[in-house]
Amino acid sequence: MSLEPSATESRAGGILRIDLGAIVANWRLLKGKLANGADCAAVVKADAYGLGMAEVAPALHKAGCRVFFVALAEEALALRALLPDTEIHVFSGATADSLPDLARQRIVPVLNSLEQIAAATAFARTSGTALAADIHVDTGMNRLGLEARELAALAGDPGRLAGLDLRLVMSHLACADEPGHPLSARQLAAFHAARAQIPALAGATPSFANSAGIFLGPDYHFALARPGAALYGLKPQNSAPNPMAQVVRLQGKILQVRDVDTPMTVGYGAAHRVTGKARIATVGVGYADGYRQSLTNRGHAYLGDMRVPVVGRVSMDLIALDVSQAPAAAAVPGALVDLLGPQHDADALAAEAQTIGYEILTGLGRRFHRVYVPAKESQPA
Ligand SMILES: *Cc1c(COP(=O)(O)O)cnc(C)c1O
């Protein structure tokens, strides 16, 4: 292996390192927390939360993960091309238009409404074979899933499910990242009640917990958990330390360093005023790369162990860091600063940007030189 940077690496304004071994370790940690032999799936929607489904999904499959979730039919079809023999579920379900492709590719739609159920049963009738499908029960998220009146309609007319080979019955928690939130217990009770209300659902595999739900304890585990965020190193609970391995390191490259010693301003809008002697490093990462504009005068990076603040406005391709306190030899053109890394993870940057870690990861741009650290070969879990 050469220690010289590759051409694309030396031309890029930033280097994004994604540790597939850490993702696999996180999946194993979550699976190990599950009670009663529950299985652990992986949610790889939105290009595996911005980290690259084409690399992430095969690494998890190799480690023993056999059940994957995506949000959209297009994502499911792309995943099927990567993993010909694994179980794939699609949260947004199916329409009459997408059902033939999904069925041909053995992709299981999550049915979220009576309309989706009607389209699926009609498709099963015309195709003459049972259609594998999941049922999503809304227990308090009020986003997707069957509402109480739709459950009552199903309970009163089980024939509405004719032709479906029911696989999962699932629901989704709204406040699992706040342990003790009363809505979680209400959702749990509603999930049990829905399964009891509709006998056809009794044989389906129950799935309830996302990343945070796993940390609410065994009552929330059921047969299949569906973590996404925690696989990618985001913290599953707001108030507790993060037990997940760090997955992402984003380094920005210093393009120029300038000394300023008269009162002047930095960047667009003159949003930062330098009063004394200061050294400013310009780094080749900006909002077009997902380094959000709300980090203007708020974000921090690390030059080695030194925390350095973003000064002035984040521009499309550039940010400026005040490196006045850093050793002169460290802040030089070509040096790398950690924008995301062990000292400052996606949750920490998100707090500075007034958003959530999920949005930082899914917003990571396409211009970085991406490096995937492979998972070590080991026995499947
Ligand atoms: C995105 C999603 C998940 C994963 O949630 P995380 O908080 O990322 O673990 C699970 N279930 C559903 C229905 C989802 O939409």
The ligand as an ORCA input file, in Angstrom:
! r2SCAN-3c Opt
* xyz 0 1
  C     -35.866      5.099      9.688
  C     -36.704      4.076     10.361
  C     -36.147      3.189     11.298
  C     -34.730      3.352     11.822
  O     -34.729      4.355     12.804
  P     -33.397      4.813     13.575
  O     -33.855      5.839     14.529
  O     -32.493      5.376     12.529
  O     -32.833      3.595     14.220
  C     -36.944      2.167     11.789
  N     -38.238      2.050     11.407
  C     -38.830      2.920     10.554
  C     -40.259      2.744     10.193
  C     -38.083      3.959     10.004
  O     -38.668      4.829      9.160
*
